[in-house]
Amino acid sequence: MTGPEKGAKGGIHKGGRFLTTHWTVVRDAGDPGSPGYRAALATLCETYWYPLYAYLRRYGCDPHEAEDLTQGFLTRMLEKNDFRLADPVRGKFRSFLLASLRHFTANERKHAKRLKRGGGATLVSIDLNDAERHYAQEGADDLTPEKLFERSWAISVLEQAMDQLQDEWERSGKRAQFDAIKVYLTPGKASTTYREIAQLLDTTEGAVKVAVHRLRRAYRTQLRAVIAETVSTKDGIEEEMRDLLGAFGS
């Protein structure tokens, strides 16, 4: 069995534009006959493997058990074609995914942890050291497994949107400009001034300000496109945006 390629970027494109049709990625991931099947699986695995891993770690699993359960769960979802069971009428996709993980984990523990390390197919490439570094940096010991899952999902979505935006600017020959001004996409005061960036890029402060404005607008658009892949209505996008921001609250 072959899973999604390592490093595949999230999203399915047509003519260079995102397909934001409702549940496009989820539907494709549940249909092996779809032309977008493999890309859809790659998107979902890339977006959700770490939130699932973080949930399992906070749930009480050690790093190796969390890794095995994450791999085993995603592999089972693929083998049983369980992505087809996701239904926007029943609620959010990540709620479906988390409920499915709970059921899978309970079954594995009920049957004496029949999932053995190294005994199954590797669907996603998990760098355990990197995952643990990320987990240690969460700095949120007071969060429940469910809250940590939500926060990890939010971070994953933000990073995915950032990666896709970076790709777009690189294809446009603006990678150096992107690298210089992306600090203005994160909250808080940027460590680099417009003047310093202007000197670095051999341009004017005014031009940098315009570039930052365009980048922020493009980032918001990209973020909404990522979110739109797993919601069923336009109102659902707004709700997910609120949930994403709320994931960083107390």
C-alpha positions in Angstrom: 0.0 0.0 0.0 1.3 3.4 -0.9 0.3 6.5 1.0 0.7 10.2 0.2 4.2 11.3 -0.8 6.2 12.9 2.0 6.3 16.7 1.8 3.2 17.0 -0.5 1.8 20.4 -0.1 -1.8 20.8 1.1 -4.4 21.9 -1.3 -5.7 20.9 -4.7 -5.2 23.4 -7.5 -6.8 24.0 -10.8 -5.3 26.6 -13.1 -3.1 27.9 -10.3 -6.2 28.7 -8.1 -7.4 26.9 -5.0 -10.6 24.9 -5.3 -12.6 26.1 -2.4 -15.7 24.1 -3.3 -17.2 22.8 0.0 -15.5 19.7 1.4 -13.5 19.2 -1.9 -10.5 17.7 -0.1 -12.5 15.5 2.2 -14.7 14.2 -0.6 -11.7 13.4 -2.7 -9.9 11.6 0.2 -13.0 9.4 0.5 -13.1 8.5 -3.2 -10.1 6.4 -4.5 -11.4 7.0 -8.0 -11.0 10.7 -7.8 -8.2 12.3 -9.7 -7.4 14.3 -6.6 -7.4 11.3 -4.2 -3.7 11.2 -3.4 -3.3 14.9 -3.1 -6.3 15.0 -0.9 -4.9 12.3 1.4 -1.6 14.2 1.5 -3.4 17.4 2.5 -5.4 15.8 5.3 -2.4 13.9 6.7 -0.2 17.0 6.6 -2.8 19.1 8.3 -3.9 16.7 11.0 -1.2 14.3 11.9 0.4 16.6 14.5 -2.9 17.6 16.2 -3.8 13.9 16.5 -0.3 13.1 17.9 -0.5 16.0 20.4 -4.0 14.9 21.5 -2.7 11.3 22.1 0.4 12.7 24.1 -1.8 14.8 26.3 -4.2 11.8 26.6 -1.4 9.9 28.3 0.4 8.1 25.5 4.2 8.0 25.5 5.9 9.3 22.3 6.2 5.9 20.7 2.7 4.9 21.4 1.4 8.2 20.2 3.4 7.8 17.0 2.1 4.3 16.4 -1.5 5.2 17.1 -1.3 8.2 14.8 0.2 6.1 12.0 -2.2 3.2 12.7 -5.3 5.5 12.8 -4.5 7.3 9.5 -3.6 4.0 7.8 -6.9 2.5 8.9 -8.8 5.5 7.7 -7.2 4.9 4.3 -7.6 1.1 4.3 -11.3 1.2 5.3 -11.9 4.3 3.2 -13.4 5.9 6.3 -13.0 9.5 5.0 -16.1 8.8 3.0 -18.1 8.7 6.3 -17.4 12.4 7.1 -20.6 14.3 6.5 -20.8 18.1 6.8 -24.4 17.7 8.0 -23.1 16.0 11.1 -20.7 18.7 12.1 -17.1 19.8 11.6 -14.6 17.5 9.9 -12.1 17.7 12.8 -14.8 16.7 15.2 -15.4 13.7 13.1 -11.7 12.9 13.0 -11.2 13.3 16.7 -14.3 11.1 17.5 -12.9 8.5 15.1 -9.5 8.6 16.8 -11.0 8.1 20.2 -12.9 5.0 19.0 -9.8 3.6 17.3 -7.6 4.2 20.4 -10.2 2.6 22.7 -10.3 -0.5 20.4 -6.6 -0.8 20.3 -6.3 -0.7 24.1 -9.2 -3.1 24.5 -7.4 -5.6 22.3 -4.2 -5.5 24.3 -2.5 -2.9 22.0 -2.6 -5.1 19.0 -0.9 -2.3 17.0 2.8 -3.2 17.1 5.6 -0.8 16.5 6.8 -1.1 12.9 4.1 -3.6 12.1 2.0 -1.4 9.9 2.3 0.8 6.8 3.8 4.2 7.2 1.3 6.7 5.8 3.0 9.9 7.1 6.6 10.6 7.8 6.8 11.5 11.5 10.1 12.9 12.9 9.6 11.8 16.5 12.3 14.2 17.8 10.8 17.1 16.0 7.3 16.2 17.1 8.4 16.0 20.7 10.2 19.3 20.4 7.0 20.9 19.1 5.0 19.2 21.9 7.4 20.5 24.6 7.1 24.0 23.2 3.3 24.0 23.5 3.8 25.3 27.0 0.2 24.5 27.8 0.1 21.8 30.5 -3.2 23.1 31.7 -4.9 22.4 28.4 -7.2 19.3 28.0 -6.4 16.9 25.2 -9.3 18.4 23.3 -8.1 22.0 23.7 -4.6 21.0 22.7 -6.0 19.3 19.6 -7.8 22.5 18.7 -4.7 24.7 19.3 -2.5 22.3 17.3 -5.0 22.2 14.5 -5.0 26.0 14.4 -1.2 26.2 14.3 -1.2 23.6 11.5 -3.7 25.6 9.4 -1.7 28.8 9.9 1.5 27.0 8.9 -0.1 25.4 5.9 -1.4 28.7 4.7 2.0 30.2 5.2 3.7 27.5 3.2 1.3 27.8 0.3 1.7 31.6 0.3 5.4 31.2 0.2 5.2 28.9 -2.8 3.0 31.4 -4.6 5.5 34.2 -4.0 8.4 32.0 -5.0 6.7 31.1 -8.3 6.3 34.9 -8.9 10.0 35.5 -8.3 9.4 37.3 -5.0 10.8 34.8 -2.5 13.4 37.2 -1.2 10.7 39.8 -0.6 8.5 37.3 1.1 11.3 36.1 3.4 12.1 39.7 4.4 8.5 40.9 5.2 6.8 37.7 6.5 7.6 38.8 10.0 4.7 41.2 9.7 2.3 38.3 9.4 2.7 37.3 13.1 1.2 39.2 16.0 3.3 41.6 17.9 6.0 44.1 16.9 8.3 43.0 14.2 12.0 42.9 15.0 12.9 44.5 11.7 11.8 48.0 10.6 10.5 49.0 7.2 13.7 51.1 6.7 15.9 48.0 7.3 13.9 45.9 5.0 14.0 48.7 2.3 17.8 48.7 2.6 17.9 45.0 2.3 15.7 44.9 -0.7 17.2 48.0 -2.3 13.8 49.7 -2.4 11.8 52.4 -0.6 10.0 52.3 2.7 6.8 53.1 0.9 7.2 50.1 -1.4 7.8 47.9 1.6 4.6 49.1 3.3 2.6 48.4 0.1 4.2 44.9 -0.1 3.3 44.2 3.5 -0.3 45.3 3.0 -0.5 43.0 -0.1 1.1 40.1 1.8 -1.3 40.4 4.7 -4.3 40.5 2.4 -3.0 37.5 0.4 -2.4 35.6 3.7 -6.0 36.2 4.9 -7.2 34.9 1.5 -5.0 31.9 1.6 -6.1 31.1 5.2 -9.7 31.2 4.2 -9.0 28.9 1.2 -7.4 26.3 3.5 -10.3 26.5 5.9 -12.9 26.3 3.1 -11.6 22.9 2.1 -13.3 21.2 5.1 -16.4 23.2 5.8 -19.8 23.0 4.1 -21.0 26.6 3.9 -19.7 30.1 3.7 -20.9 30.7 7.3 -18.8 27.7 8.2 -15.7 29.5 7.1 -16.5 32.4 9.4 -17.1 30.0 12.3 -13.9 28.2 11.7 -12.0 31.5 11.6 -13.5 32.3 15.0 -12.5 28.9 16.3 -9.0 29.3 14.9 -8.5 32.6 16.8 -10.3 31.2 19.9 -7.9 28.2 20.0 -5.2 30.6 21.3 -7.3 31.8 24.2 -7.3 30.4 27.7 
